[in-house]
Amino acid sequence: MANLVGLAAMSHSPSWDLSRDLKGPGQEFVAAIERLRKFNGQKVDAIVIFGPDHYRNFFYDQMPQFCIGIEKLEGYGDYDSPSGQMPVQQELGRHILNHLMGNGFDPAVSLNMCLDHGHTQPYAAVNPELDIPVVPIMINCQAGPRPSYRRVADFGRAVGDAIRSFPADMNVIVMGSGGLSHFLPKMSADDEATPEETRDYIINGRERSREFNAEKERISKERRKEGRTGKVSVEWDQWFLNLLTTNNLEPLHKCTDAEIEEAAGNGAHELRSWVAAAAAWGRDIEVIGYEPVPTWITGMGVVGGGICVPKDK
């Protein structure tokens, strides 16, 4: 049977270009990843990663709550994240899909999946050679109707059970990507504050995503050049990290999306990916590093379990 040997969940940011010798804001976050990605000298044969999409590949012409990539996989290449073909662990992906469908879940499936920085940045952060086969799982985190945190936790546990029942001798880690607190421009089809042009894009923008992304990257680079910052809620980030590491997510399950958005920003909805990965792992979790980085508009955190907890932490 496969061995689920580790958990790694981390923030991602369009302001990080995957530099590893970073100085200044973000260096503590990057240093934590550098310690984690050594996996304490253990071999990793596959990575199952939960993450969001930022309207690069999934739109409200047909938006799944969960989607598993099990055949062809391509990196979108936004914000200096990897582009081009990436290795997929097809047999494990199909096993996870079949297990989920036999246990009360009906995820969408993609045989030709494209991933933006929400998946590929953390994948490259722990695997810069881009050679470990991956099973990507997209969770709809961007706008409603989103799966509840409780449903996401149940889904994650089922994925963990599937991994452990896979009939192959391999070491697998699970990853979660997103958050922590960050406050972004409105991009929701059901929010009156969303500009009409933006609303049209997130429904009908599939054919113009490259144009949209180019403008987003231009704005991001301009903001960084001007030294602008974004709001980060350190108090909320610490509250969430404490719930996660004490295995007490019930207070989070009781929160509405509106309450989370008010306290931690609409970017915090991405923490569904962390919750799914933590539930799949189902064991002790430790904070490896945390750094509020207003110039990256995000609370940047890293947690780990198993071989992803550095011995020198």
Secondary structure, 3 states (H helix, E strand, C coil): CCEEEEEEEECCCCCCCCCCCCCCCCHHHHHHHHHHCCHHHCCCCEEEEEECCCCCCCCCCCCCCEEEEEEEEEEECHHHCCEEECCECHHHHHHHHHHHHCCCCCCEEEEEEEECHHHHHHHHHHCCCCCCCEEEEEECCCCCCCCCHHHHHHHHHHHHHHHHCCCCCCEEEEEEECCCCCCCCCCCCCCCCCCHHHHHHHHHCHHHHHHHHHHHHHHHHHHHHCCCCCCCCHHHHHHHHHHHHCCCCHHHHCCCHHHHHHHHCHHHHHHHHHHHHHHHHCCCCEEEEEEEEHHHCEEEEEEEEECCCCCCC
